[in-house]
Amino acid sequence: MLRYAGGPSRPALRLLVLHDDDDREFAYTDGAEQALEQAAAHGWTVTSIKRDWATVFAGDPTSHGAAPAAAARSG
């Protein structure tokens, strides 16, 4: 999928999120080897939840990411 996100003829952000922090989220890195190899071969950016993210889930975990304005309109 990341191959189709851009190419040499057009700008793109190819970002692979590595879900590797089983303390804050379920770590599902099994089977990620091929994706990591492709990222290295093609110069994609890899971000690790464990190393690179200070916050994984902010605020009320039951809000499912609803924006405050959207929540206010629905209430």
C-alpha positions in Angstrom: 0.0 0.0 0.0 2.8 2.4 0.8 4.2 2.0 -2.7 1.1 3.6 -4.1 1.2 6.6 -1.7 3.7 8.4 -3.9 6.6 8.0 -6.1 9.7 9.8 -7.4 7.4 12.0 -9.6 5.2 13.3 -6.7 5.7 14.3 -3.1 4.4 11.9 -0.4 4.7 11.0 3.2 5.2 7.3 3.6 4.9 6.5 7.2 4.9 3.1 8.7 3.6 3.0 12.3 5.3 0.1 14.2 2.9 -1.0 17.0 5.5 -2.3 19.4 4.4 -1.0 22.8 2.6 -3.8 24.6 2.5 -1.7 27.8 0.2 1.0 26.3 -1.3 -0.9 23.4 -1.4 -4.4 22.0 1.9 -5.0 20.3 1.4 -6.8 17.0 4.9 -6.9 15.5 4.7 -10.5 14.5 4.7 -10.5 10.7 6.0 -7.0 10.4 9.4 -8.1 9.1 8.5 -7.8 5.5 7.0 -4.3 5.9 10.1 -3.2 7.8 12.3 -4.6 5.1 10.3 -2.7 2.4 10.5 0.5 4.5 14.3 0.2 4.7 14.7 -0.6 1.0 12.5 2.3 -0.1 13.4 5.0 2.4 10.0 5.1 4.1 9.7 6.7 7.6 9.2 4.2 10.4 7.8 5.5 13.7 7.8 3.3 16.8 4.9 3.7 19.3 7.3 2.6 22.0 10.2 4.9 21.2 8.6 7.8 19.4 5.2 8.5 20.9 4.8 10.3 24.3 1.1 9.8 24.2 -0.8 7.0 22.6 -4.3 7.6 23.8 -5.1 11.0 25.3 -8.2 12.0 27.2 -11.2 9.9 27.9 -10.6 6.4 26.4 -14.4 6.0 25.8 -14.6 9.1 23.5 -13.1 7.1 20.5 -11.3 10.3 19.3 -14.4 12.4 19.0 -13.5 16.1 18.7 -14.8 18.3 21.5 -16.9 20.4 19.0 -18.5 17.3 17.6 -19.3 15.9 21.0 -20.9 19.3 22.0 -23.1 19.3 18.9 -24.3 15.8 19.5 -25.3 16.5 23.2 
